[in-house]
Amino acid sequence: MEPLFPDKRKAITGEFFISDSRLKNHSRKAFKKISSWKASAQLTDIDLHFHEQFENLVRNSFFNLVSNSYVLSKENFFERPLNN
């Protein structure tokens, strides 16, 4: 089977752009969640129940503990050969 990118530089560049676009997308979503949480905290006439739901959403989205092996598996560390 032919590789998608026969030139290694193009393969590295393509992988970089894919990971960069994913990171930008995740960062944009996180920024929107945090900014909407801050805006809801500043409102005085907001329903207490709604504010608690929002805090739970932010807490469960960003402050979960994960193991090292989970992060390495999500980054496909074990599937790629180590080229040092």
Order of alpha helices (4+ residues) and beta strands (2+ residues): alpha-alpha-alpha
